[in-house]
């Protein structure tokens, strides 16, 4: 796949909106794919430059089996195979299933001598992943089994990968050619008419709540704002301009939206909550449950007013499985599940937390779910240096704005696990490490994220410490 990725890389560089915004492409590859070792070296600085694609953002789709072996059986062998060869020999596409079914078929392929295999110890694959993550910040991590297990629309397909920022998780399928024929027009010219089946061509319809500017302890305020944003995003689907017809078809069938947040650290500091605390986890759980409840209620009310999305029947929303899988068993959740079953849902997907780096600058808050880099720092945007200051910095909040690279990342991972329960798609989760981190510690973060049910991990942001002490802990 490397040669083809290089073509995609050059296309991304060429498409730059007349120099106003650079193109960008993420490429996702299954962890069992035969080209994985070369794929993991796409952006590293050593090796054959003809096998590099420095402008592409690589990501790996991991099954549960991989992380189990990395945790429990690090000396075991990992087998990588060619997907097309599997289809030729076995008659099925291994990538078209997940969970236990995938595992059964994977071992079926491993034991079949007709399929050529590339066997590498798991610890060697892990070493390549961590080396790339520390050097380049990538590959992004996509926990495929988690994503599909909690897909609200499993009756209509599968989620194969995410997007450039790892927050979108929606059903996907390829565009298929139905027919191609030469036809004569009325004036005698010959034209080629091509008929295609659109597949599922995912679009992100995103907006973010600035948590630092909302009284998150006031449920009525959260409900009011979320209802407004959900209605606005739903309107975007109908009002938008679609340069690609496939996107228009998919958007109107699924009506997906991605309600996200920015100002997460801003919210914690404003409410007197330290990042590395159990209080943080409890608070995040409460806030994101409330946002999710309000979003589902709003979409259900829109369905009663305007009708459900086309594929509602048979979805986890309709059967109630969405609520059961997440342990929403309180009386108010049961009432909402009954309401959804009765009136339907306007939108198939609701919540996706994007990075919001640029928009957070405009809003004067902290970026996405990230902690602040520093209380004061310069950020480069389009070749210009922008001064950034932690929002609402005061004697009361000063000690709560701990630098991102000085925070114990296990708290970040645990918080992501708490939030994930309330996010039907995924979240852009960055992990911040220093040169003091060992490879084993970085692996521990990935395994913890998988154990906590986190669907995706975005960048590993590596930085050497400039000073020994932490100013938020110093006297």
C-alpha positions as CSV (number, residue, x, y, z in Angstrom):
1,X,0.0,0.0,0.0
2,X,3.0,2.4,0.5
3,X,3.3,3.3,-3.2
4,X,-0.4,4.3,-3.4
5,X,-0.2,6.2,-0.1
6,X,2.6,8.3,-1.7
7,X,0.2,9.3,-4.5
8,X,-2.4,10.3,-1.9
9,X,0.4,12.2,0.0
10,X,1.2,14.3,-3.2
11,X,-2.5,14.9,-3.9
12,X,-2.9,16.3,-0.3
13,X,0.0,18.6,-0.8
14,X,-1.3,19.8,-4.2
15,X,-4.8,20.6,-2.9
16,X,-4.3,23.7,-0.7
17,X,-7.3,25.9,-1.4
18,X,-5.2,28.4,-3.3
19,X,-2.7,28.5,-0.6
20,X,-5.3,29.4,2.1
21,X,-5.5,26.0,3.8
22,X,-3.3,23.0,3.4
23,X,-4.8,19.7,2.4
24,X,-4.5,16.9,4.8
25,X,-5.1,13.1,4.6
26,X,-5.3,10.4,7.2
27,X,-4.7,6.8,6.1
28,X,-6.0,3.9,8.3
29,X,-4.5,0.4,8.1
30,X,-5.5,-2.7,9.9
31,X,-3.0,-4.0,12.5
32,X,-3.0,-7.4,10.8
33,X,-2.2,-6.1,7.3
34,X,1.0,-7.4,5.7
35,X,2.4,-3.9,5.0
36,X,2.1,-2.8,8.7
37,X,5.9,-2.6,9.5
38,X,6.6,-0.3,6.5
39,X,3.4,1.7,7.2
40,X,4.7,2.4,10.7
41,X,7.8,4.0,9.2
42,X,6.0,6.3,6.8
43,X,6.9,9.5,8.7
44,X,10.1,8.5,10.4
45,X,13.3,10.2,9.3
46,X,15.5,7.1,8.7
47,X,15.2,4.5,6.0
48,X,14.5,4.5,2.3
49,X,12.9,7.8,1.3
50,X,11.0,6.1,-1.6
51,X,9.0,4.4,1.1
52,X,8.1,7.6,3.0
53,X,5.0,9.8,2.9
54,X,5.8,12.6,5.3
55,X,2.6,14.6,4.8
56,X,0.2,11.8,5.4
57,X,-1.2,11.1,8.9
58,X,-1.1,7.3,9.5
59,X,-3.5,5.5,11.8
60,X,-3.8,1.9,12.8
61,X,-7.0,-0.1,13.5
62,X,-6.5,-2.4,16.4
63,X,-8.6,-5.4,17.3
64,X,-9.0,-6.3,21.0
65,X,-6.8,-9.4,20.4
66,X,-3.8,-7.2,19.7
67,X,-3.9,-5.2,23.0
68,X,-4.7,-8.4,24.9
69,X,-1.5,-10.0,23.5
70,X,0.5,-6.8,24.2
71,X,-0.7,-6.9,27.8
72,X,-0.6,-10.7,28.5
73,X,1.4,-12.4,25.8
74,X,4.1,-10.0,24.7
75,X,6.3,-12.8,23.4
76,X,3.5,-14.3,21.2
77,X,3.6,-14.1,17.4
78,X,1.5,-11.6,15.5
79,X,0.5,-12.7,12.0
80,X,0.0,-10.2,9.2
81,X,-1.6,-11.1,5.9
82,X,-2.8,-9.7,2.6
83,X,-6.6,-9.0,2.6
84,X,-7.0,-9.8,-1.1
85,X,-5.3,-13.1,-0.6
86,X,-7.6,-14.0,2.3
87,X,-10.6,-13.2,0.1
88,X,-9.2,-15.3,-2.8
89,X,-8.6,-18.3,-0.6
90,X,-11.3,-18.1,2.0
91,X,-14.1,-16.2,0.2
92,X,-14.6,-13.6,2.9
93,X,-13.1,-10.2,3.7
94,X,-11.5,-10.4,7.1
95,X,-12.0,-6.6,7.6
96,X,-15.8,-7.0,7.3
97,X,-16.3,-8.3,10.8
98,X,-15.2,-7.5,14.4
99,X,-15.1,-8.9,17.9
100,X,-15.3,-12.6,18.4
101,X,-16.3,-13.3,14.8
102,X,-13.2,-11.5,13.6
103,X,-11.0,-13.4,16.0
104,X,-12.4,-16.8,14.9
105,X,-11.8,-15.9,11.2
106,X,-8.3,-14.5,12.0
107,X,-7.2,-17.7,13.6
108,X,-8.9,-19.7,10.8
109,X,-6.7,-17.7,8.3
110,X,-3.5,-18.2,10.5
111,X,-4.0,-21.9,10.5
112,X,-4.6,-22.1,6.7
113,X,-1.3,-23.0,4.9
114,X,-2.6,-21.6,1.6
115,X,-2.4,-18.0,2.9
116,X,1.1,-16.5,3.1
117,X,1.9,-14.9,6.5
118,X,4.3,-12.4,7.8
119,X,5.0,-13.5,11.4
120,X,6.6,-11.0,13.8
121,X,6.7,-11.2,17.7
122,X,4.1,-8.9,19.2
123,X,6.7,-7.1,21.2
124,X,8.5,-6.2,17.9
125,X,5.3,-4.7,16.4
126,X,4.7,-2.8,19.6
127,X,8.3,-1.5,19.5
128,X,7.7,-0.1,15.9
129,X,4.4,1.5,17.0
130,X,5.9,3.2,20.0
131,X,9.0,4.3,18.1
132,X,6.9,6.0,15.5
133,X,4.6,7.5,18.1
134,X,7.4,9.0,20.1
135,X,9.3,10.3,17.0
136,X,6.3,11.6,14.9
137,X,3.3,11.7,17.2
138,X,1.6,9.1,15.0
139,X,0.1,6.6,14.2
140,X,-3.3,7.5,15.5
141,X,-5.0,4.6,17.3
142,X,-8.4,3.3,16.4
143,X,-9.8,0.6,18.7
144,X,-12.0,-1.1,16.1
145,X,-13.9,-3.5,18.4
146,X,-14.8,-0.9,20.9
147,X,-16.1,1.4,18.1
148,X,-18.3,-1.2,16.5
149,X,-19.6,-2.7,19.8
150,X,-21.0,0.7,20.7
151,X,-22.1,1.7,17.2
152,X,-25.8,2.9,17.5
153,X,-26.5,1.7,13.9
154,X,-24.9,-1.8,13.6
155,X,-28.0,-3.0,11.6
156,X,-26.8,-0.9,8.6
157,X,-23.1,-1.8,8.5
158,X,-19.7,-1.3,10.1
159,X,-17.3,1.4,11.1
160,X,-13.9,0.7,9.5
161,X,-12.0,3.8,10.5
162,X,-12.1,7.4,11.7
163,X,-11.2,10.8,10.2
164,X,-8.2,13.1,10.4
165,X,-8.9,14.1,14.0
166,X,-10.2,10.7,15.2
167,X,-13.5,11.9,16.5
168,X,-15.9,10.6,13.8
169,X,-17.2,7.1,14.0
170,X,-20.0,6.3,11.5
171,X,-21.0,3.5,9.2
172,X,-18.9,3.3,6.0
173,X,-19.1,1.4,2.8
174,X,-17.4,1.8,-0.6
175,X,-18.8,3.4,-3.8
176,X,-19.6,0.5,-6.2
177,X,-19.7,0.6,-9.9
178,X,-23.0,-0.7,-11.2
179,X,-22.5,-0.3,-15.0
180,X,-20.5,1.6,-17.6
181,X,-21.7,1.9,-21.2
182,X,-21.2,3.9,-24.3
183,X,-24.4,5.8,-25.3
184,X,-25.2,8.0,-28.3
185,X,-26.6,11.4,-27.6
186,X,-29.4,13.1,-29.7
187,X,-26.7,14.9,-31.7
188,X,-24.9,11.7,-32.6
189,X,-22.0,12.1,-30.1
190,X,-20.9,9.1,-28.1
191,X,-20.7,9.5,-24.3
192,X,-19.7,7.1,-21.6
193,X,-22.4,6.8,-18.9
194,X,-21.3,5.4,-15.6
195,X,-23.8,4.3,-12.9
196,X,-22.5,4.0,-9.3
197,X,-24.0,2.9,-6.0
198,X,-23.2,5.6,-3.5
199,X,-22.2,3.5,-0.5
200,X,-21.8,5.4,2.8
201,X,-19.8,8.5,2.3
202,X,-19.3,10.0,5.8
203,X,-19.6,13.8,6.4
204,X,-18.8,15.6,9.7
205,X,-21.4,18.2,10.8
206,X,-19.7,19.7,13.8
207,X,-20.1,22.3,16.5
208,X,-18.7,22.7,20.0
209,X,-20.0,23.9,23.3
210,X,-17.5,26.2,25.1
211,X,-17.7,24.5,28.5
212,X,-15.8,27.3,30.2
213,X,-18.5,29.8,29.3
214,X,-21.4,27.6,30.5
215,X,-22.6,27.1,34.0
216,X,-22.3,23.3,33.7
217,X,-23.8,22.8,37.2
218,X,-27.1,24.3,35.8
219,X,-28.9,21.4,34.0
220,X,-31.5,23.8,32.6
221,X,-28.7,25.9,31.0
222,X,-27.0,22.9,29.5
223,X,-30.4,21.6,28.1
224,X,-31.3,24.9,26.6
225,X,-27.9,25.4,24.8
226,X,-27.7,21.8,23.6
227,X,-31.2,21.9,22.2
228,X,-30.3,25.0,20.2
229,X,-27.1,23.5,18.8
230,X,-28.7,20.2,17.9
231,X,-31.4,22.0,16.0
232,X,-28.9,24.2,14.2
233,X,-26.7,21.3,13.2
234,X,-29.7,19.4,12.0
235,X,-30.6,22.4,9.8
236,X,-27.1,22.5,8.4
237,X,-27.7,19.1,6.8
238,X,-30.6,20.5,4.7
239,X,-29.0,23.9,4.0
240,X,-25.5,22.8,3.2
241,X,-23.8,22.9,-0.2
242,X,-22.5,19.4,-1.2
243,X,-19.8,19.4,-3.8
244,X,-19.9,15.6,-3.8
245,X,-23.3,14.0,-4.4
246,X,-22.4,10.8,-2.4
247,X,-22.1,13.0,0.7
248,X,-25.5,14.6,0.2
249,X,-27.2,11.1,-0.1
250,X,-25.5,9.8,3.0
251,X,-26.1,12.9,5.0
252,X,-29.8,12.9,4.3
253,X,-30.2,9.2,5.1
254,X,-28.3,9.2,8.4
255,X,-28.6,12.9,9.3
256,X,-25.4,12.6,11.5
257,X,-24.2,15.4,13.7
258,X,-21.1,15.8,15.9
259,X,-21.8,17.9,19.0
260,X,-18.4,18.5,20.7
261,X,-16.8,20.6,23.4
262,X,-14.0,23.0,23.9
263,X,-12.8,24.7,27.1
264,X,-12.6,21.4,29.1
265,X,-9.5,22.5,31.2
266,X,-11.1,26.0,31.4
267,X,-14.2,24.4,32.9
268,X,-12.3,22.4,35.5
269,X,-10.2,25.3,36.6
270,X,-13.2,27.6,36.8
271,X,-15.0,25.1,39.1
272,X,-11.9,24.7,41.3
273,X,-11.1,21.1,40.2
274,X,-7.6,19.8,39.7
275,X,-6.9,17.6,36.7
276,X,-5.2,14.8,38.7
277,X,-8.1,14.1,41.0
278,X,-11.1,11.8,41.5
279,X,-13.2,14.9,41.7
280,X,-12.3,15.5,38.0
281,X,-13.5,12.1,37.0
282,X,-16.8,12.4,38.9
283,X,-17.4,15.9,37.5
284,X,-16.7,14.9,33.9
285,X,-19.0,11.9,34.2
286,X,-21.8,14.2,35.5
287,X,-21.3,16.9,32.8
288,X,-21.1,14.6,29.8
289,X,-24.0,12.5,30.9
290,X,-26.1,15.7,31.1
291,X,-24.9,16.8,27.6
292,X,-25.7,13.4,26.2
293,X,-29.1,13.3,27.8
294,X,-30.0,16.7,26.5
295,X,-28.8,15.9,23.0
296,X,-30.8,12.7,22.8
297,X,-33.9,14.4,24.1
298,X,-33.4,17.2,21.6
299,X,-33.0,14.8,18.6
300,X,-36.0,12.8,19.8
301,X,-38.2,16.0,20.0
302,X,-37.0,17.0,16.5
303,X,-38.0,13.5,15.2
304,X,-41.5,14.1,16.7
305,X,-41.6,17.4,14.9
306,X,-40.0,16.6,11.5
307,X,-39.6,12.8,11.3
308,X,-36.8,10.3,12.1
309,X,-33.7,9.6,10.1
310,X,-34.3,6.9,7.4
311,X,-32.5,4.1,9.1
312,X,-34.0,4.5,12.6
313,X,-36.0,1.2,12.5
314,X,-33.8,-1.6,13.8
315,X,-31.1,0.7,15.3
316,X,-29.9,0.5,18.9
317,X,-31.9,3.7,19.4
318,X,-35.1,2.0,18.5
319,X,-34.4,-1.3,20.3
320,X,-33.1,0.3,23.4
321,X,-29.8,-1.4,23.1
322,X,-28.0,2.0,23.1
323,X,-29.2,2.6,26.6
324,X,-28.5,-0.9,27.9
325,X,-24.9,-1.0,26.6
326,X,-24.1,2.1,28.4
327,X,-25.8,1.2,31.7
328,X,-28.4,4.0,31.6
329,X,-30.8,2.3,34.0
330,X,-32.1,5.2,36.1
331,X,-35.8,6.1,35.9
332,X,-35.2,9.3,33.8
333,X,-33.1,7.3,31.3
334,X,-35.7,4.6,31.0
335,X,-38.4,7.3,30.4
336,X,-36.1,8.8,27.7
337,X,-35.5,5.4,26.1
338,X,-39.3,4.8,25.9
339,X,-39.8,8.2,24.4
340,X,-37.1,7.5,21.7
341,X,-38.7,4.2,20.9
342,X,-42.1,6.0,20.4
343,X,-41.1,9.1,18.5
344,X,-37.7,8.1,17.0
345,X,-34.5,10.0,16.5
346,X,-33.8,12.8,14.0
347,X,-30.1,12.1,14.0
348,X,-28.3,8.7,13.8
349,X,-25.1,10.0,15.5
350,X,-25.0,12.8,18.0
351,X,-21.7,13.5,19.8
352,X,-18.2,13.7,18.5
353,X,-15.5,15.7,20.3
354,X,-13.1,17.4,17.9
355,X,-9.8,19.1,18.7
356,X,-11.1,22.8,18.2
357,X,-7.6,24.3,18.3
358,X,-8.3,27.3,16.0
359,X,-11.9,27.9,17.2
360,X,-10.8,27.8,20.8
361,X,-8.5,30.8,20.1
362,X,-11.5,32.7,18.7
363,X,-13.6,31.7,21.7
364,X,-10.9,32.6,24.2
365,X,-10.9,29.2,25.8
366,X,-8.7,26.1,26.1
367,X,-8.6,23.7,23.1
368,X,-11.0,20.7,23.0
369,X,-10.4,18.2,25.8
370,X,-6.7,19.2,26.2
371,X,-5.0,20.7,29.2
372,X,-3.2,24.0,28.6
373,X,0.3,23.7,27.2
374,X,1.4,26.4,29.7
375,X,-0.3,29.2,31.5
376,X,1.3,31.5,29.0
377,X,2.9,30.5,25.7
378,X,3.1,31.4,22.0
379,X,1.3,29.2,19.4
380,X,2.2,29.3,15.7
381,X,-0.7,29.6,13.3
382,X,-0.1,30.1,9.6
383,X,3.4,31.4,10.2
384,X,2.3,33.9,12.9
385,X,3.0,33.6,16.6
386,X,-0.1,34.0,18.7
387,X,0.1,34.7,22.4
388,X,-2.1,32.3,24.4
389,X,-3.0,32.8,28.1
390,X,-4.9,30.3,30.2
391,X,-8.5,31.7,30.3
392,X,-9.7,33.5,33.5
393,X,-6.2,33.2,35.0
394,X,-6.4,34.4,38.6
395,X,-5.0,33.5,42.0
396,X,-7.9,31.1,42.4
397,X,-7.3,29.3,39.1
398,X,-3.5,29.6,38.8
399,X,-2.6,26.4,40.5
400,X,-5.3,24.4,38.6
401,X,-3.7,25.2,35.2
402,X,-1.0,22.5,35.3
403,X,1.1,22.3,32.2
404,X,0.0,19.5,29.8
405,X,3.5,17.8,29.8
406,X,3.7,17.7,33.6
407,X,0.3,16.1,34.1
408,X,0.2,12.3,35.0
409,X,-1.3,11.0,31.8
410,X,-3.1,8.1,33.5
411,X,-5.6,10.7,34.8
412,X,-6.1,11.9,31.2
413,X,-6.8,8.4,30.0
414,X,-9.1,7.6,32.9
415,X,-11.1,10.8,32.2
416,X,-11.4,9.8,28.6
417,X,-12.8,6.4,29.6
418,X,-15.4,8.1,31.8
419,X,-16.4,10.5,29.0
420,X,-16.5,7.8,26.4
421,X,-19.6,6.2,27.9
422,X,-21.6,9.3,27.0
423,X,-20.1,9.9,23.5
424,X,-21.7,7.8,20.8
425,X,-18.9,8.5,18.3
426,X,-15.3,9.3,19.5
427,X,-13.1,12.0,21.0
428,X,-9.8,13.6,19.9
429,X,-7.6,12.5,22.8
430,X,-4.0,13.7,22.9
431,X,-1.5,12.3,25.3
432,X,1.5,14.4,26.4
433,X,4.8,12.8,27.2
434,X,8.3,13.9,28.1
435,X,11.7,12.4,27.4
436,X,11.5,10.8,30.8
437,X,8.8,8.4,29.7
438,X,10.0,4.9,29.0
439,X,8.6,2.9,26.1
440,X,6.9,0.6,28.7
441,X,5.1,3.6,30.2
442,X,3.8,4.8,26.8
443,X,2.6,1.2,26.0
444,X,0.9,1.3,29.4
445,X,-1.1,4.4,28.3
446,X,-2.3,2.7,25.1
447,X,-3.3,-0.4,27.0
448,X,-5.0,1.6,29.7
449,X,-7.0,3.5,27.1
450,X,-8.1,0.2,25.6
451,X,-9.0,-1.2,29.0
452,X,-11.0,2.0,29.8
453,X,-13.0,1.6,26.6
454,X,-11.5,4.6,24.8
455,X,-12.3,4.4,21.1
456,X,-9.4,6.4,19.6
457,X,-6.2,8.1,20.6
458,X,-5.0,11.1,18.5
459,X,-1.5,12.4,18.9
460,X,1.3,11.4,21.3
461,X,2.7,14.9,21.9
462,X,6.3,14.4,23.0
463,X,8.4,17.2,24.5
464,X,11.6,17.4,26.5
465,X,11.3,19.2,29.8
466,X,12.6,22.8,29.7
467,X,12.6,23.1,33.5
468,X,12.9,20.5,36.2
469,X,10.2,21.9,38.5
470,X,6.5,22.3,37.9
471,X,5.4,25.9,38.5
472,X,1.9,24.7,39.6
473,X,3.4,22.6,42.3
474,X,6.2,25.0,43.5
475,X,5.7,27.0,46.7
